[in-house]
Amino acid sequence: VLLPVLILLGTMLTAAWGPAQQRPTAPPLAEAKATLVPGLSLRLEQGAVVDVRDTRLAALTVPAGTAPSPFLAPGPFKALWEGFVSVDLGTDVQFSASGRGSLRVLINTKPALEAKGGDLSTTEGPSLRLKKGRNALQVFYEPPADGEAAVRLLWTSSDFPKEPVPPLSLSHD
């Protein structure tokens, strides 16, 4: 009784979706993990000019009067790091930064840090729970109007002292 039902169901699915190779399927878990690479994606913007590259950390230093990228001119720019921060166990962390300028950090679309001024290290974000596994990370940065542009994302928890977010914890598509 079960075999005719399965054959009928297969016929109906083929009619609805077409041949088997056209049916939508999720990639196997191993394949989905293979699409992630270490580090973060860094997007540098200056007007209509955009430079996107891989980077190990959410950190950047641009000396005064120099360009942040060979494709951008010296002057104002915006930077966006995107990817994931991964932890083995769910843990409470607090984000902070060093550098100058304006910085906003989102974890899973929730605010994790907002800092602005000549010394970003004077501001710490709220304690935030990271879930086990990958957590979406976005770091928005705008340099100060004059002088050196510098930023480095840091974190701390009850398990470790304040440190840069380690490259092995970061990944992106």
C-alpha positions as CSV (number, residue, x, y, z in Angstrom):
1,V,0.0,0.0,0.0
2,L,2.9,2.4,0.8
3,L,4.7,1.8,-2.5
4,P,1.9,3.0,-4.7
5,V,1.4,6.1,-2.5
6,L,5.2,6.9,-2.8
7,I,5.1,6.5,-6.6
8,L,2.0,8.7,-6.8
9,L,3.7,11.4,-4.6
10,G,6.8,11.3,-6.7
11,T,4.8,11.7,-9.9
12,M,2.9,14.7,-8.4
13,L,6.2,16.3,-7.2
14,T,7.8,15.8,-10.7
15,A,4.7,17.4,-12.3
16,A,4.8,20.3,-9.8
17,W,8.6,20.9,-9.7
18,G,9.8,19.5,-13.0
19,P,12.7,17.2,-13.3
20,A,14.6,16.3,-10.1
21,Q,17.6,18.5,-10.9
22,Q,15.4,21.6,-10.9
23,R,13.9,21.1,-7.4
24,P,15.2,23.5,-4.8
25,T,17.3,21.9,-2.2
26,A,19.4,23.2,0.7
27,P,23.1,22.5,0.4
28,P,24.5,19.8,2.7
29,L,25.8,21.2,6.0
30,A,29.4,20.4,5.0
31,E,29.0,22.4,1.8
32,A,27.4,25.4,3.6
33,K,30.4,25.4,6.0
34,A,32.8,25.2,3.1
35,T,31.4,28.5,1.7
36,L,32.7,30.4,4.8
37,V,36.2,31.7,4.9
38,P,38.2,33.0,7.9
39,G,38.2,36.7,8.7
40,L,35.7,39.4,7.7
41,S,34.6,41.1,4.6
42,L,35.7,44.8,4.6
43,R,33.8,47.3,2.4
44,L,35.5,50.7,2.0
45,E,33.3,53.4,0.4
46,Q,34.2,56.9,-0.8
47,G,31.3,58.4,-2.8
48,A,30.5,56.1,-5.6
49,V,33.8,54.2,-5.4
50,V,33.8,50.9,-3.4
51,D,36.6,48.5,-2.6
52,V,35.6,45.2,-1.0
53,R,38.3,42.8,0.4
54,D,38.9,40.1,3.0
55,T,40.5,41.1,6.2
56,R,41.7,39.1,9.3
57,L,40.3,41.5,11.9
58,A,38.0,44.4,12.4
59,A,40.9,46.8,12.5
60,L,42.2,49.6,10.3
61,T,44.9,52.3,10.4
62,V,45.1,55.0,7.8
63,P,47.8,57.7,8.4
64,A,46.7,61.3,7.8
65,G,46.8,62.4,4.2
66,T,46.9,58.8,2.8
67,A,44.3,56.7,1.1
68,P,42.6,53.7,2.9
69,S,42.9,51.7,-0.4
70,P,44.6,51.9,-3.7
71,F,41.2,52.4,-5.3
72,L,40.2,55.4,-3.0
73,A,41.6,58.9,-2.7
74,P,42.9,60.4,0.5
75,G,40.0,61.9,2.4
76,P,36.8,60.9,4.1
77,F,35.6,57.4,3.7
78,K,33.3,54.8,5.3
79,A,34.2,51.3,6.3
80,L,32.0,48.3,7.0
81,W,33.2,44.9,8.3
82,E,30.7,42.0,7.9
83,G,30.7,38.4,8.8
84,F,30.3,36.2,11.8
85,V,31.8,35.9,15.3
86,S,31.7,32.3,16.6
87,V,31.9,31.0,20.1
88,D,31.9,27.3,21.2
89,L,29.5,27.9,24.1
90,G,27.0,30.7,24.6
91,T,28.7,33.4,26.6
92,D,28.2,37.0,27.7
93,V,30.7,39.5,26.2
94,Q,31.2,43.2,26.1
95,F,32.6,45.0,23.1
96,S,34.9,48.0,23.1
97,A,37.3,49.6,20.7
98,S,40.5,51.6,20.4
99,G,41.1,54.3,17.9
100,R,39.4,57.6,16.8
101,G,36.3,58.4,14.8
102,S,32.8,57.0,14.9
103,L,32.0,53.3,15.5
104,R,28.8,51.2,15.6
105,V,28.8,47.5,16.2
106,L,25.8,45.2,15.7
107,I,25.6,41.5,16.8
108,N,22.6,39.7,15.3
109,T,21.2,43.1,14.4
110,K,21.3,44.2,18.1
111,P,23.4,47.2,19.1
112,A,26.6,46.0,20.8
113,L,28.7,49.2,20.9
114,E,28.3,52.9,19.8
115,A,31.4,55.1,20.3
116,K,32.5,58.4,18.9
117,G,35.3,60.8,19.4
118,G,39.1,61.2,19.7
119,D,39.4,58.1,22.0
120,L,37.1,55.2,21.3
121,S,38.5,53.3,24.3
122,T,36.5,55.5,26.7
123,T,33.2,53.8,25.7
124,E,32.2,50.2,26.4
125,G,29.1,48.5,25.0
126,P,26.5,46.7,27.1
127,S,27.0,43.0,28.2
128,L,25.5,40.9,25.3
129,R,24.8,37.2,25.1
130,L,26.5,35.5,22.1
131,K,24.7,32.3,21.2
132,K,26.6,29.1,20.6
133,G,28.0,29.0,17.0
134,R,27.9,31.8,14.5
135,N,26.6,35.3,15.4
136,A,26.2,37.9,12.7
137,L,28.6,40.8,13.1
138,Q,28.5,44.2,11.5
139,V,31.0,47.0,12.3
140,F,30.4,50.5,10.9
141,Y,33.3,53.0,11.0
142,E,33.8,56.6,9.9
143,P,37.2,58.3,10.5
144,P,37.6,61.7,12.2
145,A,37.5,64.7,9.9
146,D,41.3,65.2,10.3
147,G,44.3,63.3,11.4
148,E,44.9,59.5,11.5
149,A,42.0,57.1,11.1
150,A,42.4,54.2,13.4
151,V,40.1,51.6,14.9
152,R,40.4,48.1,16.4
153,L,37.5,46.1,17.8
154,L,38.0,44.5,21.2
155,W,35.9,42.2,23.5
156,T,36.0,40.9,27.0
157,S,34.1,38.4,29.1
158,S,34.3,36.8,32.5
159,D,36.4,34.1,30.8
160,F,39.1,36.3,29.3
161,P,40.5,39.9,29.6
162,K,40.0,42.6,27.0
163,E,41.6,41.6,23.7
164,P,41.1,42.0,20.0
165,V,38.4,39.7,18.7
166,P,40.6,36.7,17.6
167,P,40.8,35.9,13.8
168,L,39.9,32.3,14.5
169,S,36.5,33.4,15.8
170,L,35.7,35.4,12.6
171,S,34.3,34.1,9.3
172,H,32.3,35.4,6.3
173,D,30.7,34.2,3.1
